[in-house]
Amino acid sequence: MPDPTQVTVTAEDHSHHSTHATYVRHQNFPEIRGEGETPEDAARRLAGQLSLALDHAPSQWRREQVQRAIEDVLAFVDQYHCTGPATAGL
């Protein structure tokens, strides 16, 4: 069963550039992140990045781990889309 609580969201303000970025990571793959204007956008990008990692996974076990992470991220997107930021792990 997908677990959207495995997804973490961080926001960074870059005052010297007057920009704001939202980053989303899966706890099992902290080296891969999605970036976007909203947590939902960033999570969709993270799912895409994880899909690329899935294509290059060195073993069946690793592919299964990446696939579970993708499912968690997509569950986060669904949860965020339905409830908004108030209850989506922010």
A tleap script that builds the chain and sets N, CA, C and O, in Angstrom:
source leaprc.protein.ff14SB
mol = sequence {
  NMET PRO ASP PRO THR GLN VAL THR VAL THR
  ALA GLU ASP HIE SER HIE HIE SER THR HIE
  ALA THR TYR VAL ARG HIE GLN ASN PHE PRO
  GLU ILE ARG GLY GLU GLY GLU THR PRO GLU
  ASP ALA ALA ARG ARG LEU ALA GLY GLN LEU
  SER LEU ALA LEU ASP HIE ALA PRO SER GLN
  TRP ARG ARG GLU GLN VAL GLN ARG ALA ILE
  GLU ASP VAL LEU ALA PHE VAL ASP GLN TYR
  HIE CYS THR GLY PRO ALA THR ALA GLY CLEU
}
set mol.1.N position { 0.843 -1.181 0.000 }
set mol.1.CA position { 0.000 0.000 0.000 }
set mol.1.C position { 0.892 1.248 0.000 }
set mol.1.O position { 1.806 1.350 0.817 }
set mol.2.N position { 0.638 2.182 -0.893 }
set mol.2.CA position { 1.453 3.398 -0.956 }
set mol.2.C position { 1.390 4.197 0.348 }
set mol.2.O position { 0.367 4.228 1.032 }
set mol.3.N position { 2.508 4.835 0.668 }
set mol.3.CA position { 2.620 5.598 1.905 }
set mol.3.C position { 3.092 7.024 1.598 }
set mol.3.O position { 4.295 7.265 1.493 }
set mol.4.N position { 2.160 7.966 1.453 }
set mol.4.CA position { 2.553 9.334 1.121 }
set mol.4.C position { 3.368 10.022 2.212 }
set mol.4.O position { 3.978 11.060 1.954 }
set mol.5.N position { 3.392 9.472 3.422 }
set mol.5.CA position { 4.192 10.086 4.482 }
set mol.5.C position { 5.687 9.880 4.263 }
set mol.5.O position { 6.496 10.464 4.984 }
set mol.6.N position { 6.068 9.067 3.288 }
set mol.6.CA position { 7.479 8.879 2.957 }
set mol.6.C position { 8.030 10.040 2.129 }
set mol.6.O position { 9.227 10.101 1.848 }
set mol.7.N position { 7.152 10.949 1.746 }
set mol.7.CA position { 7.529 12.103 0.928 }
set mol.7.C position { 7.722 13.311 1.832 }
set mol.7.O position { 6.869 13.618 2.666 }
set mol.8.N position { 8.847 13.993 1.661 }
set mol.8.CA position { 9.116 15.191 2.449 }
set mol.8.C position { 9.166 16.407 1.535 }
set mol.8.O position { 9.615 16.338 0.391 }
set mol.9.N position { 8.695 17.512 2.073 }
set mol.9.CA position { 8.630 18.766 1.332 }
set mol.9.C position { 9.476 19.805 2.054 }
set mol.9.O position { 9.382 19.966 3.271 }
set mol.10.N position { 10.293 20.498 1.297 }
set mol.10.CA position { 11.033 21.633 1.837 }
set mol.10.C position { 10.848 22.811 0.896 }
set mol.10.O position { 10.698 22.641 -0.314 }
set mol.11.N position { 10.861 23.981 1.459 }
set mol.11.CA position { 10.751 25.202 0.661 }
set mol.11.C position { 11.970 26.059 0.948 }
set mol.11.O position { 12.439 26.143 2.083 }
set mol.12.N position { 12.463 26.681 -0.078 }
set mol.12.CA position { 13.615 27.563 0.060 }
set mol.12.C position { 13.319 28.886 -0.605 }
set mol.12.O position { 12.828 28.946 -1.732 }
set mol.13.N position { 13.627 29.941 0.117 }
set mol.13.CA position { 13.556 31.277 -0.452 }
set mol.13.C position { 14.968 31.716 -0.779 }
set mol.13.O position { 15.867 31.630 0.058 }
set mol.14.N position { 15.152 32.175 -1.972 }
set mol.14.CA position { 16.450 32.674 -2.407 }
set mol.14.C position { 16.328 34.191 -2.499 }
set mol.14.O position { 16.036 34.744 -3.559 }
set mol.15.N position { 16.559 34.845 -1.371 }
set mol.15.CA position { 16.310 36.287 -1.297 }
set mol.15.C position { 17.179 37.076 -2.268 }
set mol.15.O position { 16.753 38.111 -2.779 }
set mol.16.N position { 18.386 36.599 -2.525 }
set mol.16.CA position { 19.241 37.345 -3.451 }
set mol.16.C position { 18.750 37.245 -4.887 }
set mol.16.O position { 19.157 38.044 -5.731 }
set mol.17.N position { 17.877 36.276 -5.184 }
set mol.17.CA position { 17.283 36.152 -6.519 }
set mol.17.C position { 15.782 36.434 -6.499 }
set mol.17.O position { 15.136 36.415 -7.547 }
set mol.18.N position { 15.226 36.691 -5.327 }
set mol.18.CA position { 13.788 36.924 -5.164 }
set mol.18.C position { 12.960 35.778 -5.738 }
set mol.18.O position { 11.951 35.999 -6.408 }
set mol.19.N position { 13.399 34.558 -5.468 }
set mol.19.CA position { 12.672 33.391 -5.947 }
set mol.19.C position { 12.344 32.466 -4.796 }
set mol.19.O position { 12.939 32.539 -3.721 }
set mol.20.N position { 11.398 31.609 -5.044 }
set mol.20.CA position { 10.962 30.609 -4.068 }
set mol.20.C position { 10.916 29.266 -4.786 }
set mol.20.O position { 10.412 29.170 -5.905 }
set mol.21.N position { 11.436 28.245 -4.148 }
set mol.21.CA position { 11.411 26.910 -4.747 }
set mol.21.C position { 10.908 25.908 -3.715 }
set mol.21.O position { 11.199 26.021 -2.525 }
set mol.22.N position { 10.159 24.940 -4.186 }
set mol.22.CA position { 9.685 23.842 -3.355 }
set mol.22.C position { 10.367 22.572 -3.836 }
set mol.22.O position { 10.398 22.280 -5.032 }
set mol.23.N position { 10.911 21.824 -2.892 }
set mol.23.CA position { 11.598 20.570 -3.207 }
set mol.23.C position { 10.880 19.422 -2.527 }
set mol.23.O position { 10.422 19.542 -1.391 }
set mol.24.N position { 10.788 18.320 -3.229 }
set mol.24.CA position { 10.143 17.123 -2.697 }
set mol.24.C position { 11.110 15.960 -2.878 }
set mol.24.O position { 11.714 15.787 -3.937 }
set mol.25.N position { 11.242 15.161 -1.811 }
set mol.25.CA position { 12.108 13.974 -1.844 }
set mol.25.C position { 11.366 12.794 -1.232 }
set mol.25.O position { 10.459 12.956 -0.416 }
set mol.26.N position { 11.776 11.611 -1.649 }
set mol.26.CA position { 11.284 10.395 -1.003 }
set mol.26.C position { 12.337 9.999 0.017 }
set mol.26.O position { 13.533 10.086 -0.262 }
set mol.27.N position { 11.910 9.566 1.190 }
set mol.27.CA position { 12.856 9.256 2.267 }
set mol.27.C position { 13.846 8.158 1.899 }
set mol.27.O position { 14.965 8.154 2.411 }
set mol.28.N position { 13.470 7.235 1.032 }
set mol.28.CA position { 14.386 6.160 0.655 }
set mol.28.C position { 15.357 6.559 -0.447 }
set mol.28.O position { 16.329 5.851 -0.707 }
set mol.29.N position { 15.099 7.687 -1.093 }
set mol.29.CA position { 15.953 8.160 -2.183 }
set mol.29.C position { 16.204 9.660 -2.028 }
set mol.29.O position { 15.816 10.439 -2.899 }
set mol.30.N position { 16.842 10.075 -0.939 }
set mol.30.CA position { 17.017 11.513 -0.688 }
set mol.30.C position { 17.908 12.210 -1.719 }
set mol.30.O position { 17.903 13.437 -1.818 }
set mol.31.N position { 18.664 11.432 -2.478 }
set mol.31.CA position { 19.547 12.034 -3.476 }
set mol.31.C position { 18.796 12.470 -4.735 }
set mol.31.O position { 19.349 13.178 -5.577 }
set mol.32.N position { 17.541 12.046 -4.863 }
set mol.32.CA position { 16.717 12.409 -6.019 }
set mol.32.C position { 15.641 13.362 -5.524 }
set mol.32.O position { 14.963 13.077 -4.536 }
set mol.33.N position { 15.482 14.487 -6.200 }
set mol.33.CA position { 14.467 15.438 -5.754 }
set mol.33.C position { 13.718 16.010 -6.938 }
set mol.33.O position { 14.211 16.038 -8.066 }
set mol.34.N position { 12.522 16.460 -6.649 }
set mol.34.CA position { 11.723 17.186 -7.619 }
set mol.34.C position { 11.631 18.627 -7.174 }
set mol.34.O position { 11.573 18.906 -5.976 }
set mol.35.N position { 11.619 19.526 -8.102 }
set mol.35.CA position { 11.522 20.954 -7.805 }
set mol.35.C position { 10.335 21.523 -8.556 }
set mol.35.O position { 10.084 21.172 -9.708 }
set mol.36.N position { 9.609 22.407 -7.887 }
set mol.36.CA position { 8.465 23.033 -8.535 }
set mol.36.C position { 7.976 24.233 -7.770 }
set mol.36.O position { 8.516 24.585 -6.721 }
set mol.37.N position { 6.952 24.857 -8.301 }
set mol.37.CA position { 6.373 26.029 -7.639 }
set mol.37.C position { 5.507 25.617 -6.454 }
set mol.37.O position { 5.389 26.355 -5.476 }
set mol.38.N position { 4.898 24.428 -6.548 }
set mol.38.CA position { 4.059 23.908 -5.468 }
set mol.38.C position { 4.543 22.503 -5.114 }
set mol.38.O position { 5.253 21.880 -5.903 }
set mol.39.N position { 4.175 22.004 -3.953 }
set mol.39.CA position { 4.534 20.619 -3.626 }
set mol.39.C position { 3.993 19.617 -4.641 }
set mol.39.O position { 4.655 18.624 -4.946 }
set mol.40.N position { 2.806 19.867 -5.161 }
set mol.40.CA position { 2.231 18.959 -6.154 }
set mol.40.C position { 3.081 18.933 -7.424 }
set mol.40.O position { 3.374 17.859 -7.950 }
set mol.41.N position { 3.480 20.103 -7.917 }
set mol.41.CA position { 4.340 20.175 -9.108 }
set mol.41.C position { 5.674 19.477 -8.861 }
set mol.41.O position { 6.154 18.708 -9.694 }
set mol.42.N position { 6.260 19.761 -7.706 }
set mol.42.CA position { 7.555 19.159 -7.379 }
set mol.42.C position { 7.442 17.644 -7.266 }
set mol.42.O position { 8.340 16.920 -7.695 }
set mol.43.N position { 6.344 17.162 -6.692 }
set mol.43.CA position { 6.149 15.716 -6.554 }
set mol.43.C position { 5.984 15.051 -7.915 }
set mol.43.O position { 6.499 13.955 -8.137 }
set mol.44.N position { 5.281 15.696 -8.814 }
set mol.44.CA position { 5.145 15.141 -10.162 }
set mol.44.C position { 6.519 15.041 -10.837 }
set mol.44.O position { 6.810 14.060 -11.520 }
set mol.45.N position { 7.342 16.043 -10.644 }
set mol.45.CA position { 8.694 15.994 -11.212 }
set mol.45.C position { 9.525 14.902 -10.541 }
set mol.45.O position { 10.313 14.221 -11.198 }
set mol.46.N position { 9.344 14.739 -9.234 }
set mol.46.CA position { 10.057 13.668 -8.538 }
set mol.46.C position { 9.640 12.305 -9.086 }
set mol.46.O position { 10.485 11.432 -9.285 }
set mol.47.N position { 8.363 12.120 -9.327 }
set mol.47.CA position { 7.896 10.846 -9.898 }
set mol.47.C position { 8.574 10.599 -11.250 }
set mol.47.O position { 8.936 9.466 -11.568 }
set mol.48.N position { 8.742 11.639 -12.027 }
set mol.48.CA position { 9.438 11.506 -13.301 }
set mol.48.C position { 10.901 11.148 -13.131 }
set mol.48.O position { 11.427 10.312 -13.867 }
set mol.49.N position { 11.562 11.773 -12.168 }
set mol.49.CA position { 12.960 11.467 -11.896 }
set mol.49.C position { 13.121 10.022 -11.419 }
set mol.49.O position { 14.053 9.324 -11.819 }
set mol.50.N position { 12.206 9.590 -10.566 }
set mol.50.CA position { 12.263 8.208 -10.087 }
set mol.50.C position { 11.996 7.220 -11.234 }
set mol.50.O position { 12.574 6.133 -11.268 }
set mol.51.N position { 11.126 7.600 -12.163 }
set mol.51.CA position { 10.879 6.734 -13.318 }
set mol.51.C position { 12.145 6.546 -14.141 }
set mol.51.O position { 12.400 5.453 -14.647 }
set mol.52.N position { 12.937 7.601 -14.278 }
set mol.52.CA position { 14.219 7.476 -14.972 }
set mol.52.C position { 15.146 6.529 -14.219 }
set mol.52.O position { 15.845 5.720 -14.829 }
set mol.53.N position { 15.150 6.633 -12.889 }
set mol.53.CA position { 15.980 5.737 -12.073 }
set mol.53.C position { 15.508 4.293 -12.211 }
set mol.53.O position { 16.312 3.362 -12.183 }
set mol.54.N position { 14.212 4.118 -12.358 }
set mol.54.CA position { 13.653 2.774 -12.534 }
set mol.54.C position { 14.219 2.117 -13.787 }
set mol.54.O position { 14.520 0.923 -13.788 }
set mol.55.N position { 14.360 2.891 -14.838 }
set mol.55.CA position { 14.888 2.365 -16.098 }
set mol.55.C position { 16.333 1.878 -15.976 }
set mol.55.O position { 16.776 1.037 -16.758 }
set mol.56.N position { 17.058 2.403 -15.002 }
set mol.56.CA position { 18.480 2.075 -14.870 }
set mol.56.C position { 18.806 1.313 -13.587 }
set mol.56.O position { 19.973 1.192 -13.212 }
set mol.57.N position { 17.781 0.801 -12.919 }
set mol.57.CA position { 18.008 0.063 -11.672 }
set mol.57.C position { 18.816 -1.208 -11.956 }
set mol.57.O position { 18.513 -1.932 -12.904 }
set mol.58.N position { 19.840 -1.481 -11.143 }
set mol.58.CA position { 20.732 -2.601 -11.425 }
set mol.58.C position { 20.187 -3.979 -11.076 }
set mol.58.O position { 20.782 -4.985 -11.460 }
set mol.59.N position { 19.067 -4.051 -10.355 }
set mol.59.CA position { 18.542 -5.358 -9.955 }
set mol.59.C position { 17.027 -5.283 -9.818 }
set mol.59.O position { 16.448 -4.199 -9.744 }
set mol.60.N position { 16.407 -6.436 -9.785 }
set mol.60.CA position { 14.957 -6.503 -9.594 }
set mol.60.C position { 14.565 -5.915 -8.242 }
set mol.60.O position { 13.559 -5.214 -8.137 }
set mol.61.N position { 15.358 -6.199 -7.209 }
set mol.61.CA position { 15.068 -5.668 -5.880 }
set mol.61.C position { 15.064 -4.142 -5.895 }
set mol.61.O position { 14.174 -3.513 -5.321 }
set mol.62.N position { 16.053 -3.552 -6.549 }
set mol.62.CA position { 16.137 -2.093 -6.616 }
set mol.62.C position { 14.968 -1.523 -7.427 }
set mol.62.O position { 14.413 -0.484 -7.070 }
set mol.63.N position { 14.599 -2.193 -8.504 }
set mol.63.CA position { 13.448 -1.738 -9.294 }
set mol.63.C position { 12.180 -1.729 -8.447 }
set mol.63.O position { 11.362 -0.813 -8.541 }
set mol.64.N position { 12.029 -2.762 -7.619 }
set mol.64.CA position { 10.856 -2.820 -6.743 }
set mol.64.C position { 10.863 -1.672 -5.736 }
set mol.64.O position { 9.817 -1.090 -5.449 }
set mol.65.N position { 12.035 -1.347 -5.203 }
set mol.65.CA position { 12.151 -0.235 -4.262 }
set mol.65.C position { 11.789 1.092 -4.924 }
set mol.65.O position { 11.073 1.908 -4.344 }
set mol.66.N position { 12.283 1.299 -6.124 }
set mol.66.CA position { 11.987 2.532 -6.857 }
set mol.66.C position { 10.507 2.585 -7.211 }
set mol.66.O position { 9.884 3.641 -7.100 }
set mol.67.N position { 9.940 1.469 -7.633 }
set mol.67.CA position { 8.518 1.437 -7.978 }
set mol.67.C position { 7.658 1.777 -6.766 }
set mol.67.O position { 6.672 2.502 -6.896 }
set mol.68.N position { 8.014 1.265 -5.594 }
set mol.68.CA position { 7.267 1.605 -4.372 }
set mol.68.C position { 7.376 3.099 -4.076 }
set mol.68.O position { 6.399 3.729 -3.671 }
set mol.69.N position { 8.559 3.658 -4.278 }
set mol.69.CA position { 8.751 5.093 -4.051 }
set mol.69.C position { 7.877 5.902 -5.007 }
set mol.69.O position { 7.270 6.893 -4.600 }
set mol.70.N position { 7.807 5.493 -6.262 }
set mol.70.CA position { 6.948 6.177 -7.237 }
set mol.70.C position { 5.495 6.120 -6.774 }
set mol.70.O position { 4.785 7.122 -6.839 }
set mol.71.N position { 5.056 4.968 -6.314 }
set mol.71.CA position { 3.683 4.829 -5.825 }
set mol.71.C position { 3.430 5.737 -4.622 }
set mol.71.O position { 2.360 6.337 -4.510 }
set mol.72.N position { 4.406 5.839 -3.726 }
set mol.72.CA position { 4.281 6.743 -2.575 }
set mol.72.C position { 4.147 8.191 -3.032 }
set mol.72.O position { 3.312 8.938 -2.522 }
set mol.73.N position { 4.973 8.578 -3.994 }
set mol.73.CA position { 4.949 9.956 -4.495 }
set mol.73.C position { 3.617 10.247 -5.184 }
set mol.73.O position { 3.038 11.314 -4.977 }
set mol.74.N position { 3.129 9.327 -5.988 }
set mol.74.CA position { 1.844 9.533 -6.645 }
set mol.74.C position { 0.700 9.590 -5.637 }
set mol.74.O position { -0.263 10.330 -5.838 }
set mol.75.N position { 0.796 8.819 -4.561 }
set mol.75.CA position { -0.203 8.901 -3.485 }
set mol.75.C position { -0.147 10.270 -2.813 }
set mol.75.O position { -1.181 10.831 -2.451 }
set mol.76.N position { 1.054 10.799 -2.649 }
set mol.76.CA position { 1.209 12.150 -2.105 }
set mol.76.C position { 0.535 13.169 -3.027 }
set mol.76.O position { -0.174 14.060 -2.558 }
set mol.77.N position { 0.757 13.039 -4.334 }
set mol.77.CA position { 0.136 13.950 -5.292 }
set mol.77.C position { -1.388 13.871 -5.173 }
set mol.77.O position { -2.060 14.901 -5.131 }
set mol.78.N position { -1.929 12.661 -5.119 }
set mol.78.CA position { -3.382 12.495 -4.988 }
set mol.78.C position { -3.885 13.132 -3.697 }
set mol.78.O position { -4.905 13.820 -3.696 }
set mol.79.N position { -3.171 12.901 -2.608 }
set mol.79.CA position { -3.563 13.456 -1.314 }
set mol.79.C position { -3.495 14.973 -1.354 }
set mol.79.O position { -4.408 15.649 -0.877 }
set mol.80.N position { -2.435 15.509 -1.912 }
set mol.80.CA position { -2.271 16.966 -1.993 }
set mol.80.C position { -3.361 17.575 -2.864 }
set mol.80.O position { -3.938 18.609 -2.528 }
set mol.81.N position { -3.629 16.922 -3.977 }
set mol.81.CA position { -4.642 17.426 -4.909 }
set mol.81.C position { -6.028 17.452 -4.252 }
set mol.81.O position { -6.801 18.385 -4.472 }
set mol.82.N position { -6.338 16.445 -3.460 }
set mol.82.CA position { -7.660 16.330 -2.834 }
set mol.82.C position { -7.810 17.225 -1.609 }
set mol.82.O position { -8.893 17.752 -1.351 }
set mol.83.N position { -6.722 17.398 -0.851 }
set mol.83.CA position { -6.857 18.097 0.419 }
set mol.83.C position { -6.141 19.432 0.475 }
set mol.83.O position { -6.420 20.247 1.353 }
set mol.84.N position { -5.224 19.666 -0.449 }
set mol.84.CA position { -4.456 20.906 -0.411 }
set mol.84.C position { -3.337 20.810 0.593 }
set mol.84.O position { -3.151 19.767 1.221 }
set mol.85.N position { -2.590 21.880 0.754 }
set mol.85.CA position { -1.392 21.837 1.585 }
set mol.85.C position { -1.644 21.666 3.072 }
set mol.85.O position { -0.728 21.274 3.795 }
set mol.86.N position { -2.838 21.942 3.557 }
set mol.86.CA position { -3.085 21.900 4.995 }
set mol.86.C position { -2.872 20.514 5.595 }
set mol.86.O position { -2.460 20.404 6.750 }
set mol.87.N position { -3.144 19.454 4.833 }
set mol.87.CA position { -3.042 18.116 5.403 }
set mol.87.C position { -2.171 17.189 4.578 }
set mol.87.O position { -2.248 15.971 4.741 }
set mol.88.N position { -1.359 17.724 3.712 }
set mol.88.CA position { -0.554 16.885 2.816 }
set mol.88.C position { 0.897 16.795 3.247 }
set mol.88.O position { 1.787 16.754 2.398 }
set mol.89.N position { 1.151 16.764 4.527 }
set mol.89.CA position { 2.508 16.562 5.002 }
set mol.89.C position { 3.349 17.822 5.028 }
set mol.89.O position { 4.577 17.746 5.068 }
set mol.90.N position { 2.709 18.974 5.006 }
set mol.90.CA position { 3.468 20.225 5.063 }
set mol.90.C position { 3.558 20.724 6.466 }
set mol.90.O position { 4.161 21.769 6.713 }
savepdb mol mol.pdb
quit
